[in-house]
Amino acid sequence: MKLIIDASSIIAFYSENELNKPNLLHRLVEYGMELIVPQKVYEEIEKGKKSTIELLKKAIKKGFIKIDQNGTKEEIEVFKKRYPKLEDGEIQVIIIGNECKKNNDKYYCIIDEGPGRQIVKDLSLHLKGTIGILNLLEDLHIISSEKRETLYKRLQSSSFRI
């Protein structure tokens, strides 16, 4: 299964101000999941905290995260005209999700922001957010329900928007 991840979830797992638990996200690879970060999401994270991008670079180097460059500049611009509220990273998540849908791949678009989530639903794409990843970690017994609740509360008390 492919998890096509937008910036907010990467930041939630990788930032010391949020969950600071990239290893939990990486554990999903052991369960056959492919963690995909679109190029535009990577570029967005690159503009943020140095510690977050450094952790992401290490995860890419170790093979936990793959960068996907699908979605040409033209495709992104067409999408942006149709959905002006979306960031380029969200657009690229949706473009890759559409490609997965066409290829009958198992996938989820991982988006937290409301406008992006709504468009994913409108396009009948599979959707999860950061909380959905926490639920998945619990379902796979990577974390206990108590740990999931602790992480959820940590997100609530941080700058992360739920």
Buried (B, 14 or more C-beta within 10 A) or exposed (E): BBBBBBBBBBBBBBBEEBBBBBEBBBBBBEEEBBBBBBBBBBBBBEEBBEEBBEBBBEBBEEEBBEEBEBBEEEBBEEBBEEBEEBBBBBBBBBBBBBBBBEEEBEBBBBBBBEBBBBBBEEEEBBBBBBBBBBBBBBEEEBBEEEBBEEBBEBBEEBEBEE
